[in-house]
């Protein structure tokens, strides 16, 4: 190689090392990772679901908005979800009693699953036999009614399901803890306790 090429390569290497030294040893921010290539690809902004945010460009707020998740189109229903048609009021309670019936087949397996669910969610207040004598019932202002009493013996299964879905009086909603099928299986076991 000739001497001129060696000098040019040496000068380029020297300037490159000096440039790297000046840019890598910045005292401005010791936590800075240095020059980043496309930082928004691996350090995205934290956005809450279904919230709108104003877009900021170069420190100035714009008219554009960002949204983490898109809201569903009005009137759409999620796949696999069946909306509950009865409202949480006395009208809905009455309609559920008249029109809502148990779609789960009355088999020994379903009743046994209902018994397991009863042991997890109901026995604390209603007692093992449904007489309203559970350990929590003693601390309530009024004990739950007996399953074999005249009021609950005449209660239609649709009203039972409505009560499990929305809650009634001191009993809270179980819709977040039990699926629709589990609520119906629980009602099958309650019918067994009632002797139906």
Backbone as a printed PyTorch tensor [residue, N CA C, xyz], in Angstrom:
tensor([[[  0.8410,  -1.1700,   0.0000],
         [  0.0000,   0.0000,   0.0000],
         [  0.8820,   1.2270,   0.0000]],

        [[  0.3790,   2.2270,  -0.6420],
         [  1.2240,   3.4190,  -0.6550],
         [  0.9980,   4.2420,   0.5950]],

        [[  1.8950,   5.1290,   0.7690],
         [  1.9550,   5.9140,   1.9980],
         [  0.7420,   6.8350,   2.1620]],

        [[  0.2130,   7.3870,   1.1000],
         [ -0.9050,   8.3180,   1.1720],
         [ -2.1690,   7.6190,   1.6780]],

        [[ -2.4140,   6.4120,   1.2200],
         [ -3.5970,   5.6640,   1.6310],
         [ -3.5090,   5.3500,   3.1280]],

        [[ -2.3260,   4.9790,   3.5860],
         [ -2.1270,   4.6790,   5.0060],
         [ -2.3740,   5.9220,   5.8570]],

        [[ -1.9440,   7.0740,   5.4010],
         [ -2.1720,   8.3240,   6.1540],
         [ -3.6680,   8.6700,   6.2090]],

        [[ -4.3530,   8.4800,   5.0950],
         [ -5.7830,   8.7970,   5.0570],
         [ -6.5590,   7.8630,   5.9790]],

        [[ -6.2520,   6.5860,   5.9380],
         [ -6.9380,   5.6170,   6.7920],
         [ -6.6360,   5.9100,   8.2640]],

        [[ -5.4050,   6.2700,   8.5570],
         [ -5.0320,   6.5910,   9.9420],
         [ -5.7750,   7.8260,  10.4330]],

        [[ -5.8560,   8.8710,   9.6060],
         [ -6.5860,  10.0780,   9.9980],
         [ -8.0760,   9.7960,  10.1960]],

        [[ -8.6570,   8.9770,   9.3190],
         [-10.0730,   8.6280,   9.4660],
         [-10.3000,   7.8610,  10.7690]],

        [[ -9.4200,   6.9420,  11.0970],
         [ -9.5420,   6.1800,  12.3380],
         [ -9.3960,   7.0960,  13.5370]],

        [[ -8.4520,   8.0440,  13.4680],
         [ -8.2480,   8.9840,  14.5750],
         [ -9.4880,   9.8550,  14.7740]],

        [[-10.0180,  10.4230,  13.6840],
         [-11.2240,  11.2450,  13.7990],
         [-12.4250,  10.4220,  14.2800]],

        [[-12.5350,   9.1840,  13.8340],
         [-13.6150,   8.3110,  14.2810],
         [-13.5280,   8.0480,  15.7740]],

        [[-12.3120,   7.7700,  16.2770],
         [-12.1450,   7.5210,  17.7150],
         [-12.4560,   8.7750,  18.5260]],

        [[-12.0310,   9.9200,  18.0420],
         [-12.3090,  11.1730,  18.7520],
         [-13.8200,  11.4450,  18.7750]],

        [[-14.4960,  11.2350,  17.6480],
         [-15.9450,  11.4580,  17.5840],
         [-16.6780,  10.5110,  18.5280]],

        [[-16.2920,   9.2630,  18.5500],
         [-16.9220,   8.2910,  19.4690],
         [-16.6480,   8.6880,  20.9060]],

        [[-15.4390,   9.1260,  21.2000],
         [-15.0960,   9.5450,  22.5640],
         [-15.9280,  10.7210,  23.0300]],

        [[-16.1170,  11.6990,  22.1570],
         [-16.9160,  12.8680,  22.5520],
         [-18.3940,  12.5350,  22.7340]],

        [[-18.9420,  11.6770,  21.8970],
         [-20.3730,  11.3750,  21.9970],
         [-20.6890,  10.3590,  23.0820]],

        [[-19.7460,   9.4920,  23.4360],
         [-20.0460,   8.4620,  24.4290],
         [-19.7850,   8.9050,  25.8540]],

        [[-19.0510,   9.9400,  26.0610],
         [-18.7010,  10.3730,  27.4130],
         [-19.4240,  11.6550,  27.7920]],

        [[-20.6810,  11.7450,  27.4370],
         [-21.4440,  12.9420,  27.7530],
         [-21.7620,  12.9830,  29.2460]],

        [[-21.5880,  14.1270,  29.8690],
         [-21.8710,  14.2970,  31.3000],
         [-23.2620,  14.8820,  31.5350]],

        [[-24.0570,  15.0670,  30.4790],
         [-25.3700,  15.6820,  30.6240],
         [-26.3020,  14.8280,  31.4830]],

        [[-26.4600,  13.5660,  31.1310],
         [-27.3610,  12.6830,  31.8550],
         [-26.6810,  11.3280,  32.0090]],

        [[-26.2880,  10.9690,  33.2210],
         [-25.5770,   9.7020,  33.3900],
         [-26.4640,   8.4760,  33.1320]],

        [[-27.7920,   8.6270,  33.1580],
         [-28.6970,   7.5110,  32.9020],
         [-29.0590,   7.3540,  31.4340]],

        [[-28.5840,   8.2560,  30.5910],
         [-28.9130,   8.2130,  29.1750],
         [-28.2170,   7.0320,  28.5060]],

        [[-28.9540,   6.2500,  27.6970],
         [-28.3270,   5.1390,  26.9910],
         [-27.5400,   5.5860,  25.7650]],

        [[-27.5110,   6.8680,  25.4780],
         [-26.8030,   7.3790,  24.3120],
         [-27.7510,   7.5030,  23.1360]],

        [[-27.2220,   7.3740,  21.9530],
         [-28.0290,   7.4820,  20.7510],
         [-28.8560,   6.2080,  20.6060]],

        [[-30.1690,   6.3720,  20.4090],
         [-31.0700,   5.2370,  20.2500],
         [-31.6610,   5.2410,  18.8530]],

        [[-31.7460,   4.0760,  18.2710],
         [-32.3600,   3.9410,  16.9590],
         [-33.8060,   3.4990,  17.1590]],

        [[-34.7530,   4.3240,  16.7840],
         [-36.1940,   4.0620,  16.8960],
         [-36.5900,   3.6650,  18.3200]],

        [[-36.4500,   4.5550,  19.2900],
         [-36.7440,   4.1860,  20.6810],
         [-38.2060,   3.8360,  20.9360]],

        [[-39.1290,   4.3510,  20.1070],
         [-40.5380,   4.0470,  20.3420],
         [-40.8850,   2.6000,  19.9980]],

        [[-39.9800,   1.8860,  19.3770],
         [-40.2280,   0.4880,  19.0560],
         [-40.0920,  -0.4170,  20.2830]],

        [[-39.2380,  -0.0460,  21.2300],
         [-39.0600,  -0.8930,  22.4100],
         [-39.3940,  -0.1870,  23.7040]],

        [[-39.6620,   1.0890,  23.6990],
         [-40.0920,   1.8090,  24.8900],
         [-41.3580,   2.5750,  24.5420]],

        [[-42.4780,   1.8460,  24.4860],
         [-43.7320,   2.4670,  24.0740],
         [-44.3720,   3.2000,  25.2480]],

        [[-45.2140,   4.1920,  24.9640],
         [-45.8880,   4.9040,  26.0570],
         [-46.9010,   4.0030,  26.7420]],

        [[-47.0520,   4.1770,  28.0250],
         [-48.0160,   3.3920,  28.7930],
         [-49.3860,   4.0410,  28.6430]],

        [[-50.3170,   3.3050,  28.0810],
         [-51.6640,   3.8270,  27.8450],
         [-52.6830,   2.9540,  28.5520]],

        [[-53.6980,   3.5770,  29.1280],
         [-54.7930,   2.8470,  29.7480],
         [-55.7760,   2.4020,  28.6650]],

        [[-56.4330,   1.2910,  28.8870],
         [-57.4010,   0.7730,  27.9190],
         [-58.5670,   1.7350,  27.7480]],

        [[-59.0420,   1.8220,  26.5320],
         [-60.2510,   2.5880,  26.1860],
         [-60.1980,   4.0410,  26.6370]],

        [[-59.0190,   4.6210,  26.6830],
         [-58.8750,   6.0310,  27.0440],
         [-58.2950,   6.7760,  25.8420]],

        [[-58.6970,   8.0130,  25.6640],
         [-58.1550,   8.8460,  24.5890],
         [-57.0630,   9.7360,  25.1570]],

        [[-55.9960,   9.9210,  24.3890],
         [-54.8660,  10.7490,  24.8020],
         [-54.5500,  11.7360,  23.6930]],

        [[-54.1520,  12.9380,  24.0830],
         [-53.7300,  13.9330,  23.1040],
         [-52.3280,  13.5960,  22.6300]],

        [[-52.1160,  13.6710,  21.3370],
         [-50.8080,  13.3830,  20.7650],
         [-49.9160,  14.6100,  20.9320]],

        [[-48.6850,  14.4150,  21.3900],
         [-47.7340,  15.5090,  21.5860],
         [-46.5590,  15.2950,  20.6360]],

        [[-46.2840,  16.2970,  19.8080],
         [-45.1870,  16.2400,  18.8600],
         [-44.2420,  17.3900,  19.1650]],

        [[-42.9860,  17.0850,  19.3810],
         [-41.9560,  18.0850,  19.7010],
         [-42.3700,  18.9550,  20.8840]],

        [[-42.9750,  18.3620,  21.8820],
         [-43.3600,  19.0840,  23.0940],
         [-44.6220,  19.9120,  22.9630]],

        [[-45.2860,  19.8650,  21.8110],
         [-46.5020,  20.6600,  21.6040],
         [-47.6890,  19.7270,  21.3910]],

        [[-48.8110,  20.0810,  22.0210],
         [-50.0280,  19.2780,  21.9140],
         [-50.6770,  19.5030,  20.5540]],

        [[-51.1010,  18.3980,  19.9210],
         [-51.7570,  18.4900,  18.6110],
         [-53.2380,  18.1600,  18.7680]],

        [[-53.9750,  18.2460,  17.6720],
         [-55.3970,  17.9110,  17.6890],
         [-55.6270,  16.4110,  17.5190]],

        [[-54.5690,  15.6670,  17.1760],
         [-54.6910,  14.2260,  16.9970],
         [-54.8130,  13.5390,  18.3540]],

        [[-55.5160,  12.4160,  18.3980],
         [-55.6540,  11.6490,  19.6370],
         [-55.1400,  10.2310,  19.4220]],

        [[-54.6340,   9.6410,  20.5000],
         [-54.2160,   8.2480,  20.5170],
         [-55.2260,   7.4800,  21.3500]],

        [[-55.4300,   6.2300,  21.0240],
         [-56.3010,   5.3950,  21.8330],
         [-55.6970,   4.0010,  21.8900]],

        [[-55.5860,   3.4540,  23.1160],
         [-54.9500,   2.1520,  23.2920],
         [-55.7960,   1.0500,  22.6540]],

        [[-57.0120,   0.8970,  23.0650],
         [-57.9310,  -0.0950,  22.5010],
         [-59.0970,   0.6410,  21.8750]],

        [[-59.5820,   0.1020,  20.8120],
         [-60.7510,   0.6910,  20.1810],
         [-62.0070,   0.1730,  20.8720]],

        [[-62.9580,   1.0460,  21.0850],
         [-64.2350,   0.6250,  21.6510],
         [-64.9980,  -0.1550,  20.5850]],

        [[-65.7580,  -1.1780,  20.9830],
         [-66.5180,  -1.9230,  19.9770],
         [-67.6190,  -1.0630,  19.3750]],

        [[-68.0230,  -1.4310,  18.1950],
         [-69.1010,  -0.7280,  17.5160],
         [-70.3710,  -0.9110,  18.3310]],

        [[-71.1670,   0.1400,  18.4310],
         [-72.4040,   0.0870,  19.2220],
         [-73.3140,  -1.0200,  18.6990]],

        [[-73.8520,  -1.8170,  19.6210],
         [-74.7780,  -2.8750,  19.2560],
         [-74.1280,  -4.2120,  18.9520]],

        [[-72.7890,  -4.2880,  19.0050],
         [-72.1370,  -5.5560,  18.7230],
         [-72.0720,  -6.4210,  19.9770]],

        [[-71.9740,  -7.7140,  19.7840],
         [-71.9050,  -8.6780,  20.8800],
         [-70.6400,  -9.5070,  20.6870]],

        [[-69.8930,  -9.7000,  21.7470],
         [-68.6600, -10.4850,  21.6670],
         [-68.9790, -11.9340,  21.3130]],

        [[-68.0640, -12.5570,  20.5710],
         [-68.2500, -13.9410,  20.1690],
         [-68.3030, -14.8350,  21.4120]],

        [[-69.2700, -15.7250,  21.4470],
         [-69.4120, -16.6420,  22.5630],
         [-70.1360, -16.0520,  23.7700]],

        [[-70.5620, -14.8050,  23.6870],
         [-71.2350, -14.1490,  24.8070],
         [-72.7110, -14.0000,  24.4860]],

        [[-73.5470, -14.3700,  25.4240],
         [-74.9840, -14.1940,  25.2530],
         [-75.4530, -13.1690,  26.2790]],

        [[-75.9440, -12.0170,  25.8540],
         [-76.3660, -11.0010,  26.8200],
         [-77.5750, -11.4620,  27.6310]],

        [[-77.5940, -11.0370,  28.8680],
         [-78.7080, -11.3680,  29.7560],
         [-79.8100, -10.3470,  29.5060]],

        [[-80.9900, -10.7810,  29.0620],
         [-81.9990,  -9.8260,  28.5920],
         [-82.8180,  -9.1440,  29.6830]],

        [[-82.7020,  -9.5790,  30.9400],
         [-83.5700,  -9.0490,  31.9770],
         [-82.8400,  -8.0030,  32.8110]],

        [[-83.5320,  -6.9240,  33.0990],
         [-82.9330,  -5.8030,  33.8280],
         [-82.8920,  -6.0680,  35.3260]],

        [[-82.0720,  -5.2970,  36.0090],
         [-81.9200,  -5.4500,  37.4580],
         [-82.9550,  -4.5920,  38.1820]],

        [[-84.2120,  -4.9500,  38.0460],
         [-85.3110,  -4.2780,  38.7470],
         [-86.4430,  -5.2860,  38.9420]],

        [[-87.5230,  -4.8420,  39.5480],
         [-88.6280,  -5.7720,  39.8300],
         [-89.2730,  -6.3010,  38.5480]],

        [[-89.3040,  -5.4930,  37.5050],
         [-89.8640,  -5.9540,  36.2330],
         [-89.0190,  -7.0830,  35.6560]],

        [[-87.6960,  -6.8830,  35.6200],
         [-86.7900,  -7.9210,  35.1250],
         [-86.8440,  -9.1770,  35.9720]],

        [[-86.9910,  -9.0030,  37.2840],
         [-87.0820, -10.1430,  38.2040],
         [-88.3390, -10.9670,  37.8990]],

        [[-89.4500, -10.2830,  37.6740],
         [-90.6950, -10.9750,  37.3430],
         [-90.6310, -11.6660,  35.9870]],

        [[-90.0470, -10.9810,  35.0000],
         [-89.9300, -11.5720,  33.6640],
         [-89.0160, -12.7920,  33.6770]],

        [[-87.9400, -12.7220,  34.4400],
         [-87.0410, -13.8760,  34.5470],
         [-87.7770, -15.0620,  35.1590]],

        [[-88.6190, -14.7980,  36.1390],
         [-89.3900, -15.8710,  36.7540],
         [-90.3650, -16.5220,  35.7930]],

        [[-90.9340, -15.7360,  34.8930],
         [-91.9190, -16.2590,  33.9500],
         [-91.2860, -16.9450,  32.7430]],

        [[-90.2350, -16.3550,  32.2000],
         [-89.7400, -16.7970,  30.8860],
         [-88.4120, -17.5510,  30.9150]],

        [[-87.6610, -17.4810,  32.0030],
         [-86.3210, -18.0800,  32.0400],
         [-86.3860, -19.4770,  32.6480]],

        [[-85.8530, -20.4620,  31.9160],
         [-85.8690, -21.8520,  32.3870],
         [-84.4700, -22.4470,  32.2460]],

        [[-84.1910, -23.4330,  33.0600],
         [-82.8710, -24.0390,  33.1240],
         [-82.5670, -24.8250,  31.8450]],

        [[-81.5250, -24.4260,  31.0930],
         [-81.1730, -25.1580,  29.8730],
         [-80.2550, -26.3570,  30.1420]],

        [[-79.7450, -26.4700,  31.3720],
         [-78.8210, -27.5480,  31.7120],
         [-79.6280, -28.8160,  32.0220]],

        [[-79.1760, -29.9310,  31.4370],
         [-79.8600, -31.2000,  31.6450],
         [-79.6810, -31.6670,  33.0900]],

        [[-80.7260, -32.2100,  33.6540],
         [-80.6920, -32.6670,  35.0370],
         [-80.0850, -34.0720,  35.0810]],

        [[-78.7470, -34.1070,  35.1990],
         [-78.0320, -35.3740,  35.2990],
         [-77.3190, -35.4240,  36.6480]],

        [[-76.9080, -36.6230,  37.0190],
         [-76.2100, -36.7920,  38.2980],
         [-74.8880, -36.0220,  38.2940]],

        [[-74.1920, -35.9890,  37.1480],
         [-72.9110, -35.2730,  37.0590],
         [-73.1110, -33.7730,  37.2610]],

        [[-74.1450, -33.2080,  36.6430],
         [-74.4100, -31.7740,  36.7990],
         [-74.8240, -31.4330,  38.2230]],

        [[-75.6070, -32.3120,  38.8540],
         [-76.0170, -32.0700,  40.2430],
         [-74.8070, -32.1460,  41.1680]],

        [[-73.8940, -33.0910,  40.8950],
         [-72.6760, -33.1970,  41.7220],
         [-71.7930, -31.9560,  41.5640]],

        [[-71.6960, -31.4420,  40.3460],
         [-70.9360, -30.2010,  40.1390],
         [-71.6120, -29.0460,  40.8610]],

        [[-72.9190, -29.0130,  40.8680],
         [-73.6540, -27.9990,  41.6150],
         [-73.4030, -28.1070,  43.1040]],

        [[-73.2670, -29.3400,  43.6040],
         [-72.9850, -29.5480,  45.0240],
         [-71.6030, -28.9950,  45.3970]],

        [[-70.6290, -29.2100,  44.5140],
         [-69.2820, -28.6720,  44.7590],
         [-69.3280, -27.1460,  44.7920]],

        [[-70.0430, -26.5530,  43.8490],
         [-70.1750, -25.0870,  43.8130],
         [-70.9140, -24.5800,  45.0460]],

        [[-71.9310, -25.3080,  45.4890],
         [-72.6730, -24.9250,  46.6870],
         [-71.7450, -24.9010,  47.8980]],

        [[-70.8480, -25.8840,  47.9800],
         [-69.8900, -25.9310,  49.0800],
         [-68.9040, -24.7770,  49.0590]],

        [[-68.6120, -24.2650,  47.8760],
         [-67.6480, -23.1570,  47.7590],
         [-68.2970, -21.7890,  47.9570]],

        [[-69.5210, -21.6130,  47.4800],
         [-70.1010, -20.2780,  47.4310],
         [-71.3240, -20.0580,  48.3330]],

        [[-72.0300, -21.1040,  48.7310],
         [-73.3250, -20.9080,  49.3830],
         [-73.4080, -21.3950,  50.8200]],

        [[-72.6360, -22.4350,  51.1300],
         [-72.7840, -23.0920,  52.4280],
         [-72.4730, -22.1460,  53.5900]],

        [[-71.6760, -21.1400,  53.3720],
         [-71.2810, -20.2170,  54.4420],
         [-72.4840, -19.4630,  55.0050]],

        [[-73.4000, -19.0970,  54.1520],
         [-74.5980, -18.3720,  54.6120],
         [-75.8140, -19.2930,  54.7270]],

        [[-76.0300, -20.1250,  53.6940],
         [-77.2550, -20.9200,  53.6390],
         [-77.1720, -22.2120,  54.4500]],

        [[-75.9820, -22.6220,  54.8600],
         [-75.8390, -23.8640,  55.6210],
         [-75.7530, -25.0660,  54.7060]],

        [[-75.3050, -26.2040,  55.2550],
         [-75.0830, -27.4100,  54.4550],
         [-76.3720, -27.9690,  53.8700]],

        [[-77.4800, -27.7780,  54.5490],
         [-78.7560, -28.3130,  54.0530],
         [-79.6850, -27.2230,  53.5310]],

        [[-79.2080, -25.9910,  53.4800],
         [-80.0210, -24.8950,  52.9480],
         [-81.0480, -24.3500,  53.9220]],

        [[-80.8090, -24.4760,  55.2020],
         [-81.7660, -24.0020,  56.2060],
         [-81.4500, -22.5820,  56.6970]],

        [[-80.4260, -21.9480,  56.1190],
         [-80.0700, -20.5840,  56.5350],
         [-79.3010, -20.5550,  57.8310]],

        [[-78.5980, -21.6450,  58.1460],
         [-77.8830, -21.7430,  59.4190],
         [-76.3630, -21.8380,  59.2360]],

        [[-75.8400, -21.2380,  58.1810],
         [-74.4000, -21.2490,  57.9560],
         [-73.6720, -20.3810,  58.9710]],

        [[-72.3530, -20.5420,  59.1060],
         [-71.6010, -19.7770,  60.1090],
         [-71.6480, -18.2630,  59.8890]],

        [[-71.7570, -17.8150,  58.6610],
         [-71.8300, -16.3790,  58.3900],
         [-73.2300, -15.8510,  58.6900]],

        [[-74.2380, -16.6960,  58.5260],
         [-75.6210, -16.2660,  58.7360],
         [-75.8660, -15.7880,  60.1600]],

        [[-75.1110, -16.3140,  61.1230],
         [-75.2790, -15.9070,  62.5210],
         [-74.8760, -14.4510,  62.7380]],

        [[-74.0040, -13.9270,  61.8690],
         [-73.5270, -12.5490,  62.0040],
         [-74.3340, -11.5570,  61.1600]],

        [[-75.2300, -12.0620,  60.3300],
         [-76.0420, -11.1870,  59.4740],
         [-77.2160, -10.6160,  60.2600]],

        [[-77.7580,  -9.4610,  59.8310],
         [-78.9130,  -8.8960,  60.5330],
         [-80.1510,  -9.7890,  60.4680]],

        [[-80.2400, -10.5940,  59.4310],
         [-81.3440, -11.5410,  59.3100],
         [-80.8400, -12.7810,  58.5960]],

        [[-81.2020, -13.9550,  59.0710],
         [-80.7380, -15.1960,  58.4550],
         [-81.3760, -15.3580,  57.0740]],

        [[-80.6680, -15.9970,  56.1310],
         [-81.2730, -16.2780,  54.8240],
         [-82.4700, -17.2090,  54.9950]],

        [[-83.4670, -17.1010,  54.1500],
         [-84.6380, -17.9800,  54.2830],
         [-84.2670, -19.4290,  53.9660]],

        [[-84.9980, -20.3390,  54.5520],
         [-84.7710, -21.7650,  54.3410],
         [-85.2110, -22.1580,  52.9350]],

        [[-84.4430, -23.0550,  52.3240],
         [-84.8130, -23.5320,  50.9900],
         [-86.1120, -24.3220,  51.0160]],

        [[-86.4340, -24.9120,  52.1550],
         [-87.6620, -25.7090,  52.2480],
         [-88.8400, -24.9060,  52.7870]],

        [[-88.6160, -23.6190,  53.0240],
         [-89.6990, -22.7430,  53.4750],
         [-90.6530, -22.4420,  52.3360]],

        [[-91.8330, -21.9090,  52.6420],
         [-92.8480, -21.6790,  51.6050],
         [-92.4300, -20.6670,  50.5430]],

        [[-91.6160, -19.6730,  50.9260],
         [-91.2340, -18.6310,  49.9550],
         [-90.3130, -19.2030,  48.8880]],

        [[-89.2440, -19.9020,  49.3030],
         [-88.2800, -20.4070,  48.3260],
         [-88.7370, -21.6950,  47.6380]],

        [[-89.6390, -22.4450,  48.2450],
         [-90.1640, -23.6360,  47.5590],
         [-90.9880, -23.2370,  46.3370]],

        [[-91.6520, -22.0840,  46.4060],
         [-92.4870, -21.6190,  45.2960],
         [-91.7200, -20.7210,  44.3230]],

        [[-90.4370, -20.4690,  44.5950],
         [-89.6480, -19.5590,  43.7650],
         [-89.2700, -20.2310,  42.4410]],

        [[-89.6270, -19.6410,  41.2970],
         [-89.2550, -20.2270,  40.0080],
         [-87.7390, -20.1820,  39.8120]],

        [[-87.2370, -21.1220,  39.0060],
         [-85.7940, -21.2010,  38.7710],
         [-85.2630, -19.9570,  38.0550]],

        [[-86.0900, -19.2980,  37.2570],
         [-85.6580, -18.0670,  36.5870],
         [-85.3650, -16.9620,  37.5920]],

        [[-86.1660, -16.8780,  38.6550],
         [-85.9160, -15.8750,  39.6970],
         [-84.6670, -16.2240,  40.5020]],

        [[-84.4180, -17.5230,  40.6890],
         [-83.1770, -17.9380,  41.3670],
         [-81.9620, -17.5030,  40.5470]],

        [[-82.0320, -17.7460,  39.2370],
         [-80.9250, -17.3640,  38.3600],
         [-80.7340, -15.8520,  38.3590]],

        [[-81.8340, -15.1200,  38.3300],
         [-81.7750, -13.6580,  38.3550],
         [-81.1210, -13.1750,  39.6440]],

        [[-81.4380, -13.8210,  40.7660],
         [-80.8460, -13.4500,  42.0510],
         [-79.3610, -13.7560,  42.0680]],

        [[-78.9490, -14.8990,  41.4970],
         [-77.5230, -15.2180,  41.4240],
         [-76.7830, -14.2370,  40.5090]],

        [[-77.4640, -13.7600,  39.4800],
         [-76.8260, -12.8560,  38.5230],
         [-76.6780, -11.4480,  39.0830]],

        [[-77.7300, -10.8900,  39.6670],
         [-77.7120,  -9.5090,  40.1390],
         [-77.5930,  -9.3770,  41.6560]],

        [[-77.9870, -10.3980,  42.3930],
         [-78.0360, -10.2900,  43.8450],
         [-79.4030,  -9.7790,  44.2780]],

        [[-79.7490, -10.0260,  45.5510],
         [-81.0420,  -9.5630,  46.0690],
         [-80.9130,  -9.4510,  47.5780]],

        [[-81.3890,  -8.3340,  48.1190],
         [-81.3030,  -8.0520,  49.5530],
         [-79.8550,  -8.1560,  50.0290]],

        [[-79.5630,  -9.0070,  51.0200],
         [-78.1960,  -9.1160,  51.5330],
         [-77.2890,  -9.9660,  50.6410]],

        [[-77.8650, -10.7570,  49.7720],
         [-77.0670, -11.6230,  48.9010],
         [-76.5520, -10.8230,  47.7200]],

        [[-75.2480, -10.8280,  47.5560],
         [-74.6390, -10.0980,  46.4460],
         [-74.6620, -10.9000,  45.1530]],

        [[-74.2610, -10.2490,  44.0830],
         [-74.1940, -10.8870,  42.7750],
         [-73.0670, -11.9190,  42.7480]],

        [[-73.3190, -13.0300,  42.0790],
         [-72.2960, -14.0670,  41.8920],
         [-71.9050, -14.1830,  40.4160]],

        [[-72.3170, -13.2260,  39.5960],
         [-72.0650, -13.2950,  38.1600],
         [-70.5760, -13.2140,  37.8330]],

        [[-69.8060, -12.5240,  38.6510],
         [-68.3640, -12.4150,  38.3700],
         [-67.6070, -13.6530,  38.8290]],

        [[-68.2380, -14.4960,  39.6520],
         [-67.5590, -15.6710,  40.1900],
         [-68.0220, -16.9670,  39.5390]],

        [[-69.2430, -16.9910,  39.0570],
         [-69.8190, -18.2010,  38.4760],
         [-70.2470, -17.9470,  37.0340]],

        [[-69.9250, -18.8780,  36.1600],
         [-70.3840, -18.7660,  34.7760],
         [-71.8880, -19.0330,  34.7290]],

        [[-72.4770, -18.8000,  33.5790],
         [-73.9110, -19.0380,  33.4140],
         [-74.2260, -20.5160,  33.6730]],

        [[-73.4280, -21.4100,  33.1160],
         [-73.6610, -22.8480,  33.3030],
         [-73.5000, -23.2370,  34.7710]],

        [[-72.5270, -22.6680,  35.4540],
         [-72.3240, -22.9840,  36.8720],
         [-73.5050, -22.5130,  37.7150]],

        [[-74.0660, -21.3570,  37.3850],
         [-75.2370, -20.8770,  38.1260],
         [-76.4180, -21.8220,  37.9570]],

        [[-76.6110, -22.3340,  36.7310],
         [-77.7080, -23.2720,  36.5070],
         [-77.4610, -24.5890,  37.2250]],

        [[-76.2230, -25.0710,  37.2610],
         [-75.9040, -26.3110,  37.9750],
         [-76.1320, -26.1340,  39.4750]],

        [[-75.8260, -24.9640,  39.9750],
         [-76.0740, -24.6660,  41.3870],
         [-77.5710, -24.7310,  41.6930]],

        [[-78.3800, -24.2320,  40.7800],
         [-79.8360, -24.2750,  40.9580],
         [-80.3380, -25.7200,  40.9360]],

        [[-79.7240, -26.5740,  40.1050],
         [-80.0900, -27.9920,  40.1120],
         [-79.8480, -28.6080,  41.4900]],

        [[-78.7290, -28.2550,  42.1120],
         [-78.4440, -28.8020,  43.4420],
         [-79.4040, -28.2310,  44.4980]],

        [[-79.7610, -26.9640,  44.3790],
         [-80.7310, -26.3720,  45.3040],
         [-82.0600, -27.0990,  45.1840]],

        [[-82.4680, -27.4460,  43.9640],
         [-83.7030, -28.2160,  43.7820],
         [-83.5980, -29.5710,  44.4590]],

        [[-82.4170, -30.1790,  44.4200],
         [-82.2260, -31.4630,  45.1050],
         [-82.4010, -31.2920,  46.6200]],

        [[-81.8400, -30.2000,  47.1620],
         [-82.0080, -29.9250,  48.5970],
         [-83.4730, -29.6810,  48.9480]],

        [[-84.2120, -29.1180,  48.0110],
         [-85.6360, -28.8580,  48.2530],
         [-86.5040, -30.1100,  48.0740]],

        [[-85.8930, -31.1770,  47.5520],
         [-86.6510, -32.4110,  47.3360],
         [-87.4160, -32.4090,  46.0260]],

        [[-87.0750, -31.5220,  45.1180],
         [-87.7870, -31.4710,  43.8330],
         [-87.2060, -32.5020,  42.8700]]])
